[in-house]
Structures are given as C-alpha cells and as structure tokens.
C-alpha cells in the first residue's frame, strides 16, 4: 500500500480518511487503544478470509471507506471490489493503490449491478449501524455465491459496558431508521450478542462457520487502562490479548469488545436436488 501525504487541496472527506489512516496505518499513534483494536479486527478479518479462500477469489468489501482492507487483500492476490456510498473516496483509495487487482464500485451495494456473485463479501463495523440487521444480512447474502462466505466484524453486545438494546428484544426496529448509517460509535444502534448471530444468519440463508471474540479492555484502552498502553510494550499487550482469548467463553463474552464471524452461504439447491 503506497503511503500518501496529506495535501491542503484535498476534499474534506479525504482529509478525514487520512486522519484515520494516521492512527491505523502510518502513525505516530496518539490513541494506542484505538490502533490496537483496529489491528486486531484487521488481523481477524484477513485470517478468516485466508483460511477459507485462496488468492484469486472474488471479494466485495462493502462500506470500505479508506480501503485499507481492500488494498491489503488485493496485495495478497485476491480480486477485490471496493465499495462505499461516498464515491469521492475512490480517488483517495486510488492514491494508495500500489499493486493488486482492485475494482471500484461506489454507491449503494444493493442497488449496483455486478457482473456476477462474489466468493466472499466483507462487512466490517457496519451491521451495528443499521436499523434492520436481519434484512441487511439477507441482502449481503444475495451477493454471495452458494458456498461462499461473509466475513463480519461488529462490537460485542455482551461486553460488560454495553448499554445499547438487543436487536431481538426490539419489537419495532423501524423506529431507528431515521438515525441509521451515522458514522463512528455515535451511530451504533444495536450491538449484536453472540447468541443473536445464529437466528439472524439462519434467516439469511447462511451458517456460522467460525466465530471469535477479540480485544480485551486493556488492548482497547477501556476501563481507564488507556494510560497503561502508553508505557506497556506492544508485545506484552499482544500476549495478554492472546491469553484473554483462551479464557472460558462465558468470561470472554463479558470482557471482549468485538466479534469476528465467518458465515457460509448454504447451497439451497442441495435441499431440492438431493445432492
């Protein structure tokens, strides 16, 4: 990925994207908790995809923003389609594109006409911003080939400081439609709990293939641990993160901030042809 230098002539959306890149890619890091949590999500996303699909597979990255995941996957040999509602961000991503197969498809991914379905679709930090996560996942699944994959990351609803409602307890999610799609954590509507993923996935015709809980409060700089991250070596933080992921599931449910999930689309024809 080619490094870029901010330019005063850039549109504000490019400058905003660069500010995220400064924390996530370039440094120096002013908020280690944010940067470490981002690195965890990135590593989990890439691992879940690479475990399931070889380079050359067609991947759609929805709401990809500054395109870091798209660019990294392209460099790993995947045929990537970058997507975001903000069409002007494609120019910023092109500046950073150094090598690999990447196509740009700005707009509403569910309204666009793609030449075919994808081997995988990536939805990172998106589903918590929509009023109807069940409908959203169903639309994503329609873009995936049979036996293809959806790679999803989202904040963990079971995390001990979460105060947002459960989607499954909401009788009328449409009341949140006017506030959906807002950026950053201010735009979170529902944080999905681990036990909510399966029924939503089942309704979308996809099955949980693998689910991991990641990023403990220290790694994320939560619960007043942010100052510690300025003094602790990164290697120590990473070792504590790996240790926390091995704790009993009931403990991880409470102390891990994020879920990373690989969903596999079931081949509907199998149930009709007897294959």
Buried (B, 14 or more C-beta within 10 A) or exposed (E): BEEBEBEEEBEEBBEBBBEBBBBBBEEEBEBBBBBBBBBBBBEBBBBBBBEBBEBEBBBBBBBBBBBBBBBBBBBBBBBBBBBBEBEBBBEBBEBBBEEBBBBBBBEEBEEEEBEEBBBBBBBBBBBBBBBBBBBBBBBBBEBBBEEBBBBBBBBBBBBEEBEBBBBBEBEEBEEBEEEBEEEEEEEBBBBBBBEBBEEBBEEBBBEBBBBBBBBBBBBBBBEEBBEBBEEBEEEEBBEBBEEBBEBEEEEBBBBBBBBBBBBBBBBEEEEEEEE
